[in-house]
Amino acid sequence: MWRKLKDSIISYVITGLHVYLLIFAVEWIYRGSFNASYLWIKGFTMPFTYNFIILFLLFSMIRIFRRKLYILFSFILTVPFIVLAIASKIKLEIRGEPVLPSDFLLGSEATNMVDFFSKSLFTWLIVGAVTVIAIIIFSIYKAPNQKQRNWLTISLAVVFFLGFFAVYMNETKNDDTYLKRNLNISYLAWDQKSTTAQDGVIGSFMLNMKLLKIDKPMNYSKQTIEQIISETDTQTYSDSDKPNVIMIMSEAFWDPTVMTNVEFNKDPLPFFHKLQAEQSGGKVTVPVFGGSTVNTEFEVLTGVSTQFLPAGSIPYLNYVTKPIPALPNIFRNNGYETTGIHTFHHWFYQRSAVYEKLGFDRFESLEYIPNPVPDGNFIHDQTITDEILRKLNLGGKPNFIFAVTTQNHGPYQTEGKKPYANMEVNLKNGKSFSADAKNILEVYSDNLTEIDKQLERLITELEKSNQKTIVVFWGDHLPLLGDDYKVYREAGYYQESNDFDDYKRMFTTPLLIWDNYSGKNEPLNVGASLIGPVLLDRAGIKGDYLTNYLLNEYKNNSVKEIVREDFMPEENISEKVVSNIKQLQYDLLFGKMYGISDKKAIQPNPDYRLGYKDPKITDASVETIDGKKLLVVKGENFTGRSYVYVNNKYIARESGDENSISVPISNKIENMKIIVKVMDSNEKVLSKSNTFEIKK
């Protein structure tokens, strides 16, 4: 008995030591130094103990296995925590916050963007993975296996399993627990950086697990929703000419001239500033910094504030699982043709599926754009302007167009410039930027000059039109100007004070609402979720029950923007208004949709599609051009992602445009069955043409 007890104690001491070293390593990776990890454990002993208890219970469970399997499973369990630490460190430097549970739902979106970051990092990750595998194999090979099982160790493992399950369920479901109270666990959903700094990487990650579940608001019921709606003064509008409505969410669009310590050789946004002075303009408070574009997009299109959703969640990926009221749906029900345009993959953030549920008639993604103009890794804003004007020139119903640009996407070069480089920046008062920061800001400002030119081109064309038109133009978030806020810090713009002023500086982008008929010139300072209600009012179109409520409170000066919850007092938003918004949002997104009398009105267009039309082959012939034997396929609706297949075999194109694609052809091929397929980056066929045959 004594021997079994001794062996069990030794086994669990070893497990405890493993857990201690793992927590130390995780914090070392995340905090960036051995000393920082040591100081956290020493200075935050109780949060460290919280992390230790959770991991000790988890790793003790696998003591139920024999020694060799225990070694294997302990290594397997260790790897995810190391990956979590590395990923959190990277995200902290890039985005200013650690990894959250919802980040793992990004899937292909995350892997697609990974190409823009350090190649050396991934090399070291591969080296590390190979090393770990080698250690596992060596340890299993060398370690003697147990000939006899220790029933006491097994019994304790079962107890620890039950203990882990009970602790996990309690800690992830409840805000007030015995462990949280007695181990000084402080959770700030709106400040994940501070939460992790105190509670540790593993502890804070587990605390965020509860946010994957949405709790029903207190007193949520049909009666509550109907009462809020009945107390809302709804605007009425005359059924006059419906204006075209164009919304452009410009990637990372921001005005760097607000950094007062920076000197620019010229204004990078002269036309935008001119329009802001002449028409309605100001600022929009956005929910994200440096990324997660679709959260700003979601707020604008639906009126739903992500401030009342779990921290780090991506509604497009997590919550839009059914048709919901949104601007495209509202405009479509008012006789509009609704089009989404985005110069990136259709599958990114599941836009192609989400846009259907929001009420778009079609989505013109990168795969369906005829002549995209490259700009580095992304597509120049000229392409967006081209496609907007092309859609307007088709005529027909009034248009609602929602366009999302990509030209200004980061990261921005630390060396070298683009061909249109024309901006120079310097710090005032005799100070100097580091070489990296100076180049980053100049490249970013160069991008802005091109964006400004395309906005001018669009507005100039619209001014010639007799058709009433509204243009809404804003930025989705501030740009990532170097790791760890590099440019912002060197310019003295980012204070890291975590007060309301600092928050507004880092979460506010420029806003413009222009039209060619009203002459309105009003200052606008709103939140992203209020843009939709303000736009509907300008267009003279009644919204849904959420946008109607937001517009009513906006006109009553009760709410202008929905900021982070801890800053609500700064905006003087009453508890009643906050409660009502939460009730309406829950009803719309998760509840019974009591606010919608006719559910058929929000159903997707049964003819929703990607692009305008499928490719069509009208003719094909073999020609010799510059000594090359080419198959020239002629037709309609060809795009940059249209691929020619001959006898079911793909042939890379030599050249092509909307009406013609040329591919090299072998002399050996006689009879040919030709088809053109539109395919995405995952090699999924989105649409295809008719089959055209050439017989010899």
N, C-alpha and C positions, 0 to 999 in steps of 0.2 A: 504493500500500500504506500509506504514511504517513498519507494523508488518511483512509483507511478506519479505521486504528488510532485516529487522533485523534477521528474522529466517534464511534467505539465508546466511547472513554474518556469523552467528553463525555456521551454518552447514559447511561452507567451511573453517572456522577457525579450527573447529574440525578436518576436513580432513587434513588441513595443519599440525596440531600438530601430527596427526597420521603418516603422511609422514615423518616429522622431526624425530620422535622417531624410525620409521622403518629404516631410513638411519643410524641413530646413532647405532641402534642394529646390523645392517648388518656390519658396519665398526668395531664395537666392537668385533664381532665374528671373522671377518677376521684378524684384526690387533692384536687380543689377549688380549686387555685390555681396560678398560673404558677410561683411560688417553690417550691412543693412538688414540682412536676414537675422543675424545674431541680436541686433538691437531690437528688432520687432519681437522676437521671442522673449527677450529680457524685459522690454517695456510693456508688452501686451501679453503678459503671461496667461491671463484668463481667456482671451480669445484664442491664444495658442492651444490652451487646454480643450477648448470647444472643438477645434480642428482635430486634436489628438484623439478625443473620445470617439468622434465619428469614424475616423480612419482605423483606429484600433479595433472597434467593433466589426468593421468591414473586413479587415485582413485576418482577424481571429476566426472568422467563419470558415476560412479555407483550411484551418487546422484539422478539419474533419477528414482530409485526404492524407494518404501516405506521403512520406517526406519528398520523394521525387515530384509527385504531382503538386505538392504544396509549393515547392520552389518554382515550378512552371507557372502556376496560377498567380503566385505573388508577383512575378515579373510581369505577367499579362495585366494584372491590376495596376501595377506601377506606371506602365507606359501612358495610359490616358491622362494621368495627373501631370506627368512631365509635359505632354503635348498641351494640356490646358495652360500650364505655366508659360510655355513658349508662345502660344497663340495670344495669351493675355498680354504678355510683354510687347509683342508686335503691335497688337491693336491699341495698347496704351500709348505707344509712341506715335502711331499714325492718327488715331481718332480720339485719344484722350480718355479712354475708358477700357476696362478689361473685357474679356469674352463673357457673354451671357448665354444662358441655355438656348435662347431663341436663335443665336448665331449659327448653331449647328443645323438649323432648318434651312439655311441658305443653299446647301447642296451645291449644285452646279454653278450657281451664281458666284459663290466664293472661289471655287476652283478656276473659274474663268478669269477672275480679276487678279489671281495670284501671279500671273505672268508679269505684272508690272512692278513686282517687288524683288528683293535681293535674290539673285541666283545662288550666291555663295551660302546663304542661309539654308536653302534646300539641299545643297551639297552636304553641309554639316549634318543636317537632319538624316540624310541617307547614311552617312558614315556612322552616326550615332545609332541608328536602327540596326545596322549590320553588326556593330559592336555589341549591342544588347543581345541580339540573337546568338552571337558567338558565346557570350557569357552564360546565357541560359543553357545552351547545349553542353558547355563545359561543366557547369554546375550539376546538371542532371546526370551527366556521365560519371562524374567523380563522387557525387554524394551517395553513401550507402543507403539502401532503402530499408525501411522498418520491416523486421520479420514478424513482430507482434504488434498489434494495435493497442494503444493505451485508451481504455474506456473512459478514463477521467478527462483526457484531452478531447476526446470525441464529444463527451457530454457537455463540456464547457463550450466547445465550438457551436453546438446546437443552441445553447443559452445565449451566446454572443450573436448568433444569427437572429434569434427572436428579439434580442436587445437592439440590434441595428435596425431591424424592420420597424420596431416601435418608435425608436428615436427619430428615424428618417421621416416617418409619417407625421409624427408630432411636430417636428421642427419645420417641415415644408408646408404644413397646413395652418399652423397657428402663429400669430405674432407674439403672443405673450406665453412663454414656456418657462419651466423651472430653469433649464440650462441657460436660456437667453438672459433671464433676470440675474442669475447668480454669476454668470461669466462675462458680464458687461458687453453683450452683443448689441451693437447699434446698427440699425438697417435704414439706409436712406435710398429709396428707390430712384430718386432723381439725381443722386450723386454717387454713382457706382465706384468712382475712383476713390472717394473717401471711405466708402463702406469696405472696399477691399483693403485699403491701407490699414484699417483697424482690425477687421475681422479675418483677414487672411484670404488667400486665393480660393482655397477649397471651401472654407466656411461660407464666404460670400456667394460663391457659385451655388452652393446648396440652398442658401436662403432664397435665391432667385428662382429656384425650381417651382415655388408656389405661384409664381407669376404666369406660368403657362396655363393656369386655370383662371377663368373669369368668374368672379362672384357676382351674384344677382344683387342689384342695389336694394337697400331696405325699402319696403313698401312698393316694390315694383308690381304693377297690376294693370289691367285694362282700364280700370277707373282712374288710376293715377295718370296714365298717358292721356286719356281723353280729357281730364281736367286741365292738364298743362296746355293742350291744344285749344281748348275752349277759352282759355284766358289769354291766348295769343292774338294780338291784332294783326290780321292778315291783310297785306297790301292788295289793292285792286288796280288793274292796268287796262288801258284801252287796247283793242285788238287792231293796232296800227301796223305799219310796215315793220317786219321783223328784220333786225340788223344781222348781218353776218357776225359771228363771234369767233375770234381767233385768240387762243391762249397759248403763250409760249413760255414754258418753264426752261430757263436757260441754265445749263449745267455750271454749277459753281460760280454763278454770276454775282459779283460783288463790286463795290466801289472802293478800291484801295486808297483813293485820295482822302478818305476819312482818317487815315493814319497821319496825324498832324506832324509827326516827327520825320516824315518822308517827303522828299522833294522830287517831283516828276518833271521831265523836260517838257511835257505837254499833257493836256487832259486826254486820258485814254478813251473817254466816253463823251465826246462833245455833243453828239446828236441826242444821246439819251438824256443828258442833262438839260438840253434845250427843250425837249419834249416835257420833261418833268416840270420845268418852269412854266410852260405854256398850257399844260393840261393837268389832269389829276395824277398826282404822284406822291411818293413818300417811301415808307418802309413796311416790310412784312416780317413778322416774327415767325421763324420756322422751327420745327421740332428737332432738327438734327444739325450736327456740325460735321463737315468734311465728307459725308457719305450718306448712305441710306436715302437716296433721292426719292424713292417711292413712298416714304412716309410723308414728305411734304406733298407729293403728288396725291396721295390718298386723302389727306386733309382738304386739299383744294377741291378735289372732285366730289367728295362726299359730305364735307362739313363736319366730319367726325374728328375730334381732337385726339391725337395719340397720347396726349398728356394723361388721359384717363385710362390708358391701356397699359399692360405690363411693360416695364422698362426693357428696351431692346427688342421688342416685338416688331415684326414686319407684317402688317395687316394683309398685304397682298398674298403672303405665303401662309399666314396663320389663320386668318379669319374670313376672308372673302370666299366663302364656300357655297354661296347661293346668290341669286339676283338681289341687289339692294338698290335703293334710291340713290341717284348720283346725277351730276350735271348732264352727262350724255343722255341718260334716260329722260330727264326733265325736258331737255331741248328736243329730243326725238318725239316726245309726246306733244310738243308744240309745233310740229311740222318741219323740224330741222333734219338735215342729213348730218350724221355725227361721224367724224373721222379722227382717229388717233394716228399720229405720225411720230416715229422714233427711229433715230439713226443708229440702232443697235439691234441685237438679236431679238426675235419675237418671244423667245422662251425666257429671257432674262427677267427675274422676279415674277415669272408666270404671267407676264403682261397679256399675252394673247388670250389666255383663259379668263383672266380678271376683266379685261376690257369688254368681253362678251357679257359678263355678268353686270357690268356697270351701264350697259345700254348703248355701246358704240355700234354703228352699222358696219364699220370696217376698221382694220388696223393695218396701216402701211408701215411695216417694220423694215429693217435694213434689207431683208431678203427680197423685198418687192420694190425697192427704189431703183429706178432705171439707171441713173448715172450719178452714183454717190461720189462726191469729191473728197478724196482722202486728205487728212491733216494729221500727220504723225500716226498714232495708233487709233485715231478716231476719225470722225467725218466732219468736214467743214460746215459751218452754219449756212453757207451758200446752198447746200442741199436742202435744208429745211425751208429756206425762202423759196427755192425752186418748186418744191412740192406743195407748199401752201398756195402759191400763185397758180400752179397747174390745176389744183382742185377748184379754186375759185373760178377759173376760166372755163370749167366744164359746165357752169350754169346750173339750172334746175332749182331745187329747193334752197332756202337759206341754209348756210353752213355753220355748224359748230365744229371747229377744228382745235384739237388739243395736241400741241407739238412739244416734244422733249428733245433737246439738243444734246450733243456729246463733244463738240469741238474742244470745249474748255475743261474737259476731264483731266485730272491729274494722273500720275505725278508729273510735276513740271521739271524741266531739265535743270541740272546743276551746272552743266557745261554745254556750250553751243547754243545756237539760236535757230529760229525758223526763218524761211526766206523773207517773210514780211516784217522782220524785226525792225522796230523804229523807236522803242521806248528806252529811256535811261532813268535810273533811280539812284538817289543818294540820301543818306541820313543828314539831317540838319545839324547845326551847332558843331561842325567840325568832326563829327563821329563818322564811322564807316561801317557798312554792312560787311559780314564775312563774304568771301567770293561766292560761296554756294547760295547764300540768302539773296545776294544781289541778282544773280542770274535767275533764280527761281522767280523773283518778283518781276523782273523785266520780261521774262517769257510769258508769265501770266498776264502782264499788262499788254504785251503784244497781241495775245489772244483777244483781249477786250477791244482793241482797235478794230479787229476784223469783225467781231460780233456787232459792234456799233455800226459799221458800214452796212452789214446785212439788215439790221433794223432800219436804217435809213432807206435802203433799197426797197424794203417791203412797204414802209409808210409812204414813200414817194409814189409807188404804184397804186396804193389804195386811195391816195388823195385824188388820183385821176378818175376814180370810179364814181359812178352815180349811186352805187349800192351802199346803203348805210352799213358801216362796219365798226366794230369795237375790237381793239387789240389790248390784251392784258399781258404784260411782260414782267417777269420777276426771276429771282434766283432761288434755286432749291436749297442751297446751303452755302456757307462760306467755304472757300477753297482750302485744301490741305497744303499750306505753303511750307513744306519741309517737315521733317520728323520733329515731334515734341514742340510744335508751334514755333518753329525756328524763326521765320520771318517776323511773325507777330511779336515774339519776345525781343528780338533785336531792335524792332521799331518802337518798343515800349507800349505796344497796343494791348497786349494780353498781360493783365496784372496778376492773374491767378489768385484773386482775392475772394472769388466765389460769392461776391455780392451781386445785387440786382443789376447794377451798371455793367459789371463784367459779363454777366449772363446776356444782357441785351446786346453788348458789343459783338459777342461771338455767335449769336443766334438771330441776327437781323440782316436781311438783304434788301436791295433796292426794289421798288415796285412802281410800275407805270400802268395807268389805264388811259388809253387814247381812243378817241373816236373822231369821225369826220362829219359829225352833224350836231352835237349838243352844245359845244362850246364850253363845257364844264371845266372848271379849274378849281379843284378842291384838294386840300392836303389829306393824304391817306396814311394812317398808321394802324395796320390791322394785323391779326394773326392769320396764318395760312388757312385755317378752317373758316375764316370770315370772308375770304376772297370770293367764294362762290355766291353767298347771299348778296354781297355788294354788287357783283356782276349781274346777277339775275334782276336786281332792282334797276340797274342801269339799262338793261335790255328790255325791261318791261315785261318780265315773265315770272309767273308765280312758281314758287319752288315746292319742295316737299315739306313735311311737318317739322323736320329738324332745321332746314335752311330758313323756313318761315319764322321759327322761334328765334334763331340767331339774328336774323335781320331785324326783328322787332326789338330785341334787347340792344342791338347795335344802335338803332335809331333813338332808343331811350337812354343812350349813353351808359347802359348797364354792363356792356362787355364790348371791348374792342379787339382784344386778343386773349387767347387762353394760354397762359404761361405755365412754367413749371409749378407744381402744386405748392411748393414751399414759398413761392413768390406771389401767390394769389393775393395776399393782403396789399402788395405794392400796386396792384391793378384795381383795388377796391371792388372786386367781384363778390357779390353777396353770396352767402351760403345757399340761399334759395335758388339763385340762378345756376350755381355750380351743380346743385342737386338735380335740378330740372334737366340740365344738359346731360348729366350722367344717365338719367332715366331714359331720355330720348335716344341717346347713343346705344344704350344697352338694348332697347327695344328694336332698333333698326338693325343692329349687327348680330345680336345673340338671342334676342327675345322672340316674341310672337308677332312682331310687327303690327301691334294694335293700331298704330298711327296710320296704317294704309288700308283704306276702305276697299280698294280694288286691287288685289294682288296681281291681276293680269296686266296692270299698267306698268309693272316693273319687269315683266318677263323679257328675256333677250330677243333681239331680232332673229327670227328663224333663218334669215339669209345672211347673218353675220359671217364675215370672211376676212382672211388676210389678203391685202392688196386689193386692186380694183377688179382685175380679170385674170383668168388663167392664160398662160402663154398659148399662142396659136401659130402653127406653121402654115404658111400659104404657098411656099415654094422652096425648093432646094436643088442645088446644082453643083457639079464638080468643076472648079475653075483653076487655072494656073495663074498665080499672082506672084510676081517677082521670083519666078523660078520654082515656087512651091506649089504643090498640088493641094488645093484646099476644098473642103466641102463648105459651101456658103448656104446657111439656113436663113431664109427670110420669113418674116411674119410680124406678129404684134405682141405687145406686152412682155417683151424680153427684159430681164433685169440683170444687175450685176451678179446675182446668185442663180442665174439660169444656166443649166448645164446640158450639153448635147450628148445624147446616147445614140450610138449606131449599133444596131443588132445587139442591144442590151449591154453594150460596152461603153463606158465613159471615155470621152476624148477631150482633153484640155483645150480650151479656146486659144486662138491666136489673137483675135480681136472681136469686138462686138459692141452693139448699142441696142436701143429699144426695138429696132426692126430687123437686125441682122446679126448673126453670129458666125464667125469663120473658124473652122477647126482643120488641122492637118489630116489628110486621109491617105491610106495606103493604096497602092496600085492593085493589090491583091483583092480588095473588096469590090465586089460587083453589085449584087443585089443588096440594097440597104433599106432597113426599117429605121427611120429617124424619129426621135422623140426628144422634146426639151422638158427638163424637170427643174422646178424651183426647189432648192434644197437648203436646209439650214446648216449651221456649223456642226451639228450633231449627225449630219448625213440623213436627216429625216426628210422624206419627200413631202413638201407642202402642197404642191399642185403640179400638174403636168399637161402638156399639150396633146393635141391629136397626133396620131402616128402618120408620118408621111413616108411613102415608099418610092424608091428609085430602083427601077429594074433595068438591067443591061441586056 
